[in-house]
Amino acid sequence: MNRLAGKVAIVTGAAQGMGASHVEKFIEEGAKVVLTDLNVEKGEALAKELGDNALFIKHNVAREEDWSRVIKETEKAFGPVDVLVNNAGITMAKSILQTTAEEYRRIVEINQVSVFMGMKAVIPSMQKAGGGSIVNISSMNGLVAGAIGYTDTKFAVRGMTKAAAIECANYGIRVNSVHPGVIATPMVVQEDTKAAVEEFAKHIPMKRVAQSEEVSNMVLFLASDEASYSTGSEFVIDGGLTAQ
């Protein structure tokens, strides 16, 4: 219950879904957590539910000035940052012919550029802490093809993770990527998609979709000192989909 005792963490896109699951797991394991999102109502409600070791900050991950503010407010509330989970992201399921340049730039800003800005912003704080762990949430579509835009940015997260890991090794900062497959988040299992998801699950070697907690357990491992010699690596949680 104390795998993150004494650690200060930031989790983006944390008001619901996998992000909320990561925050809950971190709090359970002794961390002080800043959860960020644009959804103020859900973010504040979750932080209140989790108690004094949780703080919500409204945060547009695509704005560099927001990143500076989040780091500053985190240090003021809890101290230097030990862990960053770049979880925020959006999906887009359009064909290349239907996708506008504006839509493409938006997904790049949120899924890719935000990860760069988050890593850049947090490194000085982690240096103050004497090291740290950055966990970038990519996707199985950072390993194999999916929709245009989404696939591109998730491959980019994988590449940025490796580049940053090499640079940050000298600072005692580990950088790894996590690649979830189909996860039973509210967005995935809503009524209009539930049947399609259940049908798709039949093609997964493990014959089921994952629960958010299963991804959170991997993120927890990478955030903790247990993963002290893991950096620049991909951690896949897809029930065997990309192994086929």
LOMIGU-202754 format. One record per residue (C-alpha): residue number from 1; x, y, z. Coordinates in nm, 2 decimals, m for minus. Layout:
REM LOMIGU-202754
+-----+--------+--------+--------+
|  nr |     px |     py |     pz |
+-----+--------+--------+--------+
| NUM |      X |      Y |      Z |
...
+-----+--------+--------+--------+
END
This chain:
REM LOMIGU-202754
+-----+--------+--------+--------+
|  nr |     px |     py |     pz |
+-----+--------+--------+--------+
|   1 |   0.00 |   0.00 |   0.00 |
|   2 |   0.31 |   0.23 |   0.00 |
|   3 |   0.47 |   0.17 |  m0.33 |
|   4 |   0.46 |   0.55 |  m0.40 |
|   5 |   0.50 |   0.67 |  m0.04 |
|   6 |   0.66 |   1.02 |  m0.04 |
|   7 |   0.62 |   1.07 |  m0.42 |
|   8 |   0.45 |   1.37 |  m0.59 |
|   9 |   0.28 |   1.29 |  m0.91 |
|  10 |   0.09 |   1.47 |  m1.19 |
|  11 |  m0.16 |   1.28 |  m1.40 |
|  12 |  m0.32 |   1.46 |  m1.70 |
|  13 |  m0.66 |   1.38 |  m1.85 |
|  14 |  m0.75 |   1.25 |  m1.50 |
|  15 |  m1.11 |   1.35 |  m1.44 |
|  16 |  m1.25 |   1.02 |  m1.57 |
|  17 |  m1.16 |   0.70 |  m1.75 |
|  18 |  m0.81 |   0.56 |  m1.73 |
|  19 |  m0.67 |   0.88 |  m1.59 |
|  20 |  m0.90 |   0.87 |  m1.29 |
|  21 |  m0.81 |   0.51 |  m1.24 |
|  22 |  m0.44 |   0.60 |  m1.23 |
|  23 |  m0.50 |   0.87 |  m0.98 |
|  24 |  m0.70 |   0.64 |  m0.75 |
|  25 |  m0.42 |   0.38 |  m0.76 |
|  26 |  m0.15 |   0.63 |  m0.69 |
|  27 |  m0.34 |   0.77 |  m0.39 |
|  28 |  m0.40 |   0.42 |  m0.26 |
|  29 |  m0.02 |   0.36 |  m0.28 |
|  30 |   0.08 |   0.67 |  m0.08 |
|  31 |   0.14 |   0.94 |  m0.35 |
|  32 |   0.04 |   1.30 |  m0.34 |
|  33 |  m0.13 |   1.36 |  m0.68 |
|  34 |  m0.22 |   1.66 |  m0.89 |
|  35 |  m0.49 |   1.56 |  m1.14 |
|  36 |  m0.54 |   1.78 |  m1.44 |
|  37 |  m0.82 |   1.81 |  m1.69 |
|  38 |  m1.04 |   2.05 |  m1.87 |
|  39 |  m1.35 |   1.89 |  m1.71 |
|  40 |  m1.36 |   2.10 |  m1.39 |
|  41 |  m1.67 |   1.95 |  m1.24 |
|  42 |  m1.56 |   1.59 |  m1.26 |
|  43 |  m1.20 |   1.67 |  m1.17 |
|  44 |  m1.29 |   1.87 |  m0.86 |
|  45 |  m1.53 |   1.60 |  m0.75 |
|  46 |  m1.27 |   1.33 |  m0.78 |
|  47 |  m1.01 |   1.53 |  m0.59 |
|  48 |  m1.26 |   1.60 |  m0.31 |
|  49 |  m1.35 |   1.23 |  m0.29 |
|  50 |  m0.98 |   1.13 |  m0.27 |
|  51 |  m0.89 |   1.37 |   0.01 |
|  52 |  m0.60 |   1.60 |   0.11 |
|  53 |  m0.34 |   1.41 |  m0.10 |
|  54 |  m0.53 |   1.50 |  m0.42 |
|  55 |  m0.54 |   1.84 |  m0.59 |
|  56 |  m0.73 |   1.92 |  m0.91 |
|  57 |  m0.59 |   2.19 |  m1.15 |
|  58 |  m0.77 |   2.29 |  m1.47 |
|  59 |  m0.52 |   2.23 |  m1.75 |
|  60 |  m0.52 |   2.26 |  m2.13 |
|  61 |  m0.23 |   2.03 |  m2.21 |
|  62 |  m0.19 |   2.19 |  m2.55 |
|  63 |  m0.09 |   2.53 |  m2.39 |
|  64 |   0.27 |   2.57 |  m2.28 |
|  65 |   0.18 |   2.84 |  m2.02 |
|  66 |  m0.07 |   2.60 |  m1.86 |
|  67 |   0.22 |   2.35 |  m1.82 |
|  68 |   0.43 |   2.61 |  m1.64 |
|  69 |   0.14 |   2.69 |  m1.41 |
|  70 |   0.07 |   2.33 |  m1.33 |
|  71 |   0.43 |   2.26 |  m1.23 |
|  72 |   0.45 |   2.58 |  m1.02 |
|  73 |   0.12 |   2.50 |  m0.84 |
|  74 |   0.22 |   2.14 |  m0.78 |
|  75 |   0.55 |   2.24 |  m0.62 |
|  76 |   0.38 |   2.49 |  m0.41 |
|  77 |   0.12 |   2.24 |  m0.28 |
|  78 |   0.33 |   1.92 |  m0.25 |
|  79 |   0.69 |   1.98 |  m0.35 |
|  80 |   0.90 |   1.89 |  m0.66 |
|  81 |   0.75 |   1.63 |  m0.90 |
|  82 |   0.86 |   1.27 |  m0.89 |
|  83 |   0.62 |   1.13 |  m1.15 |
|  84 |   0.44 |   1.25 |  m1.46 |
|  85 |   0.18 |   1.05 |  m1.64 |
|  86 |   0.10 |   1.20 |  m1.98 |
|  87 |  m0.24 |   1.04 |  m2.01 |
|  88 |  m0.45 |   1.31 |  m2.18 |
|  89 |  m0.54 |   1.24 |  m2.54 |
|  90 |  m0.82 |   1.23 |  m2.79 |
|  91 |  m0.93 |   0.98 |  m3.06 |
|  92 |  m1.04 |   1.05 |  m3.41 |
|  93 |  m1.19 |   0.78 |  m3.64 |
|  94 |  m1.20 |   0.94 |  m3.98 |
|  95 |  m1.05 |   0.84 |  m4.31 |
|  96 |  m0.76 |   1.04 |  m4.45 |
|  97 |  m0.99 |   1.18 |  m4.72 |
|  98 |  m1.24 |   1.31 |  m4.46 |
|  99 |  m0.99 |   1.46 |  m4.22 |
| 100 |  m0.93 |   1.83 |  m4.25 |
| 101 |  m0.59 |   1.99 |  m4.19 |
| 102 |  m0.74 |   2.17 |  m3.88 |
| 103 |  m0.86 |   1.84 |  m3.73 |
| 104 |  m0.53 |   1.68 |  m3.80 |
| 105 |  m0.34 |   1.97 |  m3.63 |
| 106 |  m0.57 |   1.95 |  m3.33 |
| 107 |  m0.50 |   1.58 |  m3.26 |
| 108 |  m0.13 |   1.64 |  m3.31 |
| 109 |  m0.14 |   1.93 |  m3.06 |
| 110 |  m0.32 |   1.73 |  m2.80 |
| 111 |  m0.17 |   1.38 |  m2.84 |
| 112 |   0.18 |   1.46 |  m2.94 |
| 113 |   0.29 |   1.82 |  m2.88 |
| 114 |   0.14 |   1.81 |  m2.53 |
| 115 |   0.36 |   1.52 |  m2.44 |
| 116 |   0.67 |   1.71 |  m2.55 |
| 117 |   0.57 |   2.01 |  m2.35 |
| 118 |   0.49 |   1.81 |  m2.04 |
| 119 |   0.83 |   1.64 |  m2.04 |
| 120 |   1.01 |   1.96 |  m2.10 |
| 121 |   0.82 |   2.14 |  m1.82 |
| 122 |   0.86 |   1.87 |  m1.56 |
| 123 |   1.23 |   1.78 |  m1.61 |
| 124 |   1.36 |   2.07 |  m1.40 |
| 125 |   1.13 |   1.98 |  m1.12 |
| 126 |   1.24 |   1.62 |  m1.13 |
| 127 |   1.60 |   1.73 |  m1.12 |
| 128 |   1.52 |   1.91 |  m0.79 |
| 129 |   1.37 |   1.59 |  m0.67 |
| 130 |   1.68 |   1.40 |  m0.76 |
| 131 |   1.52 |   1.20 |  m1.03 |
| 132 |   1.18 |   1.07 |  m1.14 |
| 133 |   0.96 |   0.87 |  m1.38 |
| 134 |   0.77 |   0.99 |  m1.68 |
| 135 |   0.51 |   0.75 |  m1.81 |
| 136 |   0.37 |   0.84 |  m2.16 |
| 137 |   0.04 |   0.67 |  m2.25 |
| 138 |   0.06 |   0.57 |  m2.61 |
| 139 |  m0.16 |   0.29 |  m2.75 |
| 140 |  m0.14 |  m0.04 |  m2.93 |
| 141 |  m0.18 |   0.20 |  m3.23 |
| 142 |   0.16 |   0.33 |  m3.15 |
| 143 |   0.28 |  m0.02 |  m3.26 |
| 144 |   0.04 |  m0.12 |  m3.54 |
| 145 |  m0.18 |   0.07 |  m3.77 |
| 146 |  m0.52 |   0.23 |  m3.68 |
| 147 |  m0.70 |   0.55 |  m3.77 |
| 148 |  m0.50 |   0.84 |  m3.94 |
| 149 |  m0.40 |   1.10 |  m3.70 |
| 150 |  m0.44 |   0.89 |  m3.39 |
| 151 |  m0.20 |   0.63 |  m3.51 |
| 152 |   0.05 |   0.89 |  m3.62 |
| 153 |   0.05 |   1.07 |  m3.29 |
| 154 |   0.07 |   0.75 |  m3.08 |
| 155 |   0.37 |   0.64 |  m3.29 |
| 156 |   0.53 |   0.98 |  m3.22 |
| 157 |   0.47 |   0.93 |  m2.84 |
| 158 |   0.67 |   0.61 |  m2.86 |
| 159 |   0.95 |   0.78 |  m3.05 |
| 160 |   0.96 |   1.08 |  m2.81 |
| 161 |   0.97 |   0.85 |  m2.52 |
| 162 |   1.29 |   0.68 |  m2.65 |
| 163 |   1.46 |   1.01 |  m2.74 |
| 164 |   1.38 |   1.16 |  m2.40 |
| 165 |   1.48 |   0.84 |  m2.21 |
| 166 |   1.83 |   0.87 |  m2.36 |
| 167 |   1.87 |   1.23 |  m2.27 |
| 168 |   1.71 |   1.20 |  m1.92 |
| 169 |   1.91 |   0.90 |  m1.81 |
| 170 |   2.19 |   1.13 |  m1.70 |
| 171 |   1.94 |   1.31 |  m1.47 |
| 172 |   1.81 |   1.00 |  m1.31 |
| 173 |   1.48 |   1.03 |  m1.49 |
| 174 |   1.32 |   0.73 |  m1.65 |
| 175 |   1.09 |   0.76 |  m1.95 |
| 176 |   0.87 |   0.47 |  m2.07 |
| 177 |   0.56 |   0.43 |  m2.28 |
| 178 |   0.25 |   0.23 |  m2.21 |
| 179 |   0.05 |   0.08 |  m2.50 |
| 180 |  m0.31 |  m0.02 |  m2.40 |
| 181 |  m0.54 |  m0.21 |  m2.63 |
| 182 |  m0.91 |  m0.20 |  m2.59 |
| 183 |  m1.00 |  m0.08 |  m2.24 |
| 184 |  m1.34 |  m0.08 |  m2.08 |
| 185 |  m1.37 |   0.29 |  m2.02 |
| 186 |  m1.71 |   0.47 |  m2.02 |
| 187 |  m1.63 |   0.60 |  m2.38 |
| 188 |  m1.57 |   0.25 |  m2.51 |
| 189 |  m1.86 |   0.06 |  m2.34 |
| 190 |  m2.14 |   0.32 |  m2.39 |
| 191 |  m2.46 |   0.18 |  m2.53 |
| 192 |  m2.40 |   0.27 |  m2.90 |
| 193 |  m2.06 |   0.10 |  m2.91 |
| 194 |  m2.11 |  m0.18 |  m2.66 |
| 195 |  m2.22 |  m0.45 |  m2.91 |
| 196 |  m1.93 |  m0.37 |  m3.15 |
| 197 |  m1.68 |  m0.39 |  m2.86 |
| 198 |  m1.81 |  m0.72 |  m2.75 |
| 199 |  m1.79 |  m0.86 |  m3.10 |
| 200 |  m1.43 |  m0.73 |  m3.14 |
| 201 |  m1.33 |  m0.89 |  m2.81 |
| 202 |  m1.39 |  m1.23 |  m2.97 |
| 203 |  m1.08 |  m1.16 |  m3.18 |
| 204 |  m0.86 |  m1.07 |  m2.89 |
| 205 |  m0.64 |  m1.37 |  m2.79 |
| 206 |  m0.75 |  m1.33 |  m2.43 |
| 207 |  m1.11 |  m1.30 |  m2.54 |
| 208 |  m1.19 |  m0.99 |  m2.34 |
| 209 |  m1.12 |  m0.62 |  m2.31 |
| 210 |  m0.91 |  m0.49 |  m2.03 |
| 211 |  m1.03 |  m0.31 |  m1.72 |
| 212 |  m0.88 |   0.04 |  m1.65 |
| 213 |  m0.72 |  m0.10 |  m1.33 |
| 214 |  m0.51 |  m0.34 |  m1.53 |
| 215 |  m0.35 |  m0.05 |  m1.71 |
| 216 |  m0.31 |   0.14 |  m1.38 |
| 217 |  m0.12 |  m0.15 |  m1.23 |
| 218 |   0.14 |  m0.12 |  m1.51 |
| 219 |   0.15 |   0.26 |  m1.48 |
| 220 |   0.20 |   0.22 |  m1.10 |
| 221 |   0.49 |  m0.02 |  m1.16 |
| 222 |   0.67 |   0.22 |  m1.39 |
| 223 |   0.61 |   0.51 |  m1.15 |
| 224 |   0.75 |   0.32 |  m0.86 |
| 225 |   1.11 |   0.24 |  m0.77 |
| 226 |   1.04 |  m0.12 |  m0.87 |
| 227 |   1.10 |  m0.02 |  m1.23 |
| 228 |   1.44 |   0.14 |  m1.15 |
| 229 |   1.62 |  m0.01 |  m1.45 |
| 230 |   1.35 |   0.03 |  m1.71 |
| 231 |   1.37 |   0.33 |  m1.94 |
| 232 |   1.30 |   0.39 |  m2.31 |
| 233 |   1.08 |   0.09 |  m2.33 |
| 234 |   0.73 |   0.00 |  m2.45 |
| 235 |   0.49 |  m0.18 |  m2.21 |
| 236 |   0.21 |  m0.34 |  m2.39 |
| 237 |  m0.13 |  m0.42 |  m2.24 |
| 238 |  m0.35 |  m0.55 |  m2.52 |
| 239 |  m0.44 |  m0.91 |  m2.44 |
| 240 |  m0.21 |  m1.03 |  m2.72 |
| 241 |  m0.36 |  m0.83 |  m3.01 |
| 242 |  m0.03 |  m0.71 |  m3.14 |
| 243 |   0.14 |  m1.05 |  m3.09 |
| 244 |  m0.08 |  m1.20 |  m3.37 |
+-----+--------+--------+--------+
END
